[in-house]
């Protein structure tokens, strides 16, 4: 097994893991080792009797794999058996990798939850730097920033497109505060011309999140969104006179966002939102449907986040 480096932050020491896969297809073993190292934000090294390396042995036995972890950062040994037939053959490397990552993370998490156990282990622990690297790998990063693409649907059915920046701050492993600044724009058609609609906005919300499996982390938040809307009429010909309307809009918002592979430093986030313009602007269109930045609105978004 060669050495492979997982994704990580330059200049920050990463934990070291050795993963020995026995009795599995060689290609499956290599892929499982690679994925597990990435999930753990760790450096994959040759198996060696080194007091800084968390050692994993995965033994494939027919339709199951027996996992054993010897962890010098906590002085613990853990074991688990997983069924490889729970997924298609093409997904077994990832299934095995996630099982390995979950078992190692379960051991490393003690460095966060119980850094000074009352009953110290009988075996010598890894040096402080190795233990701190393992602790940092499983600790939730408390701040996330993202660049987002946004679609905003008004009560009148008009669709605006835009984007902006988002930030989330985890107050605890369950509770987060979310903030964003977005700007949406569209030129919507009406019988006598078009209406250019510009809607910058900001929001603040509180939410909760939790893991589903090892890869998905949904979060639901409730907050307040407010901004400014400007509508400029663009008349066709001289039969109509262009005009503009503008004003403040404000109202509550509920958002559901789902992060995929959230433990990775860079990961995708998709979301849906709904709210109400308690304050808003109605763009009156002569001989046509009004443009309504009032009442109920909805939105969808896609973002690339960094933690």
N, C-alpha and C positions, 0 to 999 in steps of 0.2 A: 504494500500500500504506500503510495507516494504522499508527499506533503501537499495539502491544499489549504488555501487561505479563504476564510469566510469574509463577508462584507463587514466592515467596521469603520470606526472613526480614526483617521490618521493620528498617530501620537498617543493613542489610548491603548493600554495593554489589554489584550483579549485573553480569555481563559483558553487553556489547551486541552484538547480531548483526543484520545486514541480510540478508534472504533474498529474492532476486529469482527468481521462478518464471516461466519463459518457455515459451510454446507449450502450456501445460496449460489445462484448463478452469479458469475463474476461481474457481469454488466450491472445486474441489480445491486450487488454489493457496493460497487463504486458509486452508483447514483445515490444510494441510501446514505453512504458516508458523506457525500457532498451536501445533500439536502439537510441532513442533521446538523452539520457544522454551520450552515447558513442560519438555520432556525435558532441555533444556540448563540449566534454571534461569536463563534469560537474559531480557533485555529486548529486544523486537523493535522496531527503529527503521527510519526511512526510509533507503534506500540513499544514502550520501553519502561523499565522499572524506575520511573522518575517520580519523585514525591510532589511534583507540581501538576501532573497530568491526570485528569479524570479518565479512567479506563472503562470502556464498554465492550462487552462480548455479546454478540447476537448470534445465536446458533439456530439455524433453520432445521426443523425436524418435521418432514412431511408438510402438513398444512399449517403449522404453527412455528413461531420463532420464540425462543427462550432468551430473555435479556437479563444481563447481569451488569451492574455498575459498581465499581470500586472507586470511591471519591475521596481523595486525600484532603480536599478543602473542608470537608465536614467530618471526616473519619467514618463515614457510613458506607454500608454495602446494601444495595437494593436489587430486587429481582422482580420480573414480570414476564408473563407469557401472553403473546398476542396471536390472534388468528389471522393468517395471511389470505384466507379465502373470502374475507369480508368485502373484498374489492376485486375488480378485474385485474388480470395479469399485468396490464400496462401501468396500473396504479400501485402495485405492491411495493415498489422501491420507496415511493413517497409515504405509504402507510407505515412501512418499517422505520423510515427516517423519523416520522413524527412520533412514533412510539418511543424511539430512542431519545429524542429531544425532550419529550414529556417526562421520561423517567429521570434523566439527568437534571432537568429544571426542577423537578420535585426535590432532589437532593440539594441543589444550590439554593433553593428558596429558603432553606433553613438559615442561611447566612444573613438573610434579610429579616426573617421573622424571629429568630432566636440566636443572635450573634454571640451571646455569652451563655452557653448552656451550663446548668448547674452541675451536670454530670459529664465531665469532659471525656472524650473518647480515649481508649487505651492506646491507640496507635498515634504516632506523631502526625500533626497536621501539616498541610502545605504552608509555605511561607506566606506572610501577610499579603504580599503583592498578588500572589496567585488566588488567594481567598477573596481579595477585594475585586479582582477581575471577574471571578465567577459571580459574586454578588451583583456587580454592576450589569452583568449580562442578563439577569432575570428581573432586575428592578425595572418597573415601569418608568419610562421617561416621562417627565411631568409636563412638558410643553410640546405641542405639535403645531406647525405652521403649514399652510397649503395654498397653492394657486388653483383657483376653481373656475370652471366654465359653468354658466348658469342660464337656465331657461325660466322665464317668469310669464305666467299666463294670467291675464286680467279677467275680471268678472265679465267683461264684454266678449271674451273669447280671443282677444288679440294676444299674440305671442311675441315676447321681447327676448332678445338674446344678449348675453353679456358675460361678465365674470368679475373676478377680483381676488382678494386675499382673505384667508381665514386663519384663526388661531384657536387652539383649545388648551386649557390649563387643567390638569388633573388635580383636584383638591384632595382626593383619596383614590384608591384603586377603583372605586365605584362611581364617584361623583366628579363631574367636570363642569367647568365654565367655558362657554363658547362665545367667540366674537367674530364678526366679519365686516367687510366693507365691499359692497358690490355696486356695479353700474350696469343697467340694462337699456337697450335701445332697439327701436324698430320704426319703420315707416309703414303704416297700415293703410290699406286702400279703402276709400269710400267712394260713393257715386260721383261726387263733385271734385274729387282729388285725393290727396293723401294727407295723413297726419303723422308728423314725426314726433315720437314719444321718447323722452329721455328720463330715466328713473334711477338716480343714485340713491343708495340706502346703506344704513348700518344696523347691526343687531347685536344684542347681548342676551344670553340665555344660560340657564342651568340645566344640567342633564345627568343621566345615569348611563353607564355602559357595563357590559360584561362579555366574557368570551363565550363563543359557541364553537366547540371543538378547538382545534389548534390554530385555525387560520382566519376565522371571521370574528369581528368584534362590532356588533351593532351598538349604537348609542341613540337615545331619544332625549330631546331637549325641548324645553318650553321657555319662551322669552318674548321680547318686544323688538319689533323692527320699525324703523322710521326713516324717512328720507324726504326727497323733494322730487316733484314731477313737473316737467315742462312739456306742453303739447303745442306744436307749431303747425298750423294749417298750410298745406302746399296745394294751391288751387290749380286745376287744369284749365288753361285758357283764361278768359276774362269774365266767364259766366258767374264765377263765385269770387268772393273776397277772402283772401287768407287772413287768419287771425291766430292768436295764441292765448292759451290758458295755462296757469301755473299755480303751484301751491304745495303745502306740506302734506305728507301722508304718514300715518302712524297706526299701529295696531299689533295685536298678539300674533305669535307665530309658533307652530309646532313643527319640529324637524326630526326625521329619522335618517341617520347616516350609518352606513356599513363600511367598515374598513376591512380590507383583505390583507393578510400577511402583515398585521399591524406591528409585529415584533421587529420587522425589518426597518432599517432607517428610512428608506424611501418606499412608499406603498400607495396603492390607489384607494380612493374613497368615493362612494356614490351615495346620493341622498335624494329624498323627496321632502317637500315642505308644503304647508298649507297655513293660511292666515286670513286675517280680515283687515281691511282698511277702515278703521273707525273714523279716521279723518282721511280725506282724499280729495280727488279732483275728477269731475266729470267733464270730459271734452265734448261739448255740444256740436253736433254736425248737422247743418241744414240739409234736409232731404236725405238723411242717412242715419245709420246706427251710431249712437254716441260711443266715444271711447271712454271706458269706465275704470278709472283707478280708484274705485270705491267698492265696498262689499268684499266678497270672498275672492281670494286669489290662490294660485297653486304654483309650484315650481319643482324642477328637478335639477340636479347638479352632478358634476363629475370633477374630481380634483386629484392632484398629485400632492401627497403630504410628506413632510420630513419631520422625524422625531429625533 
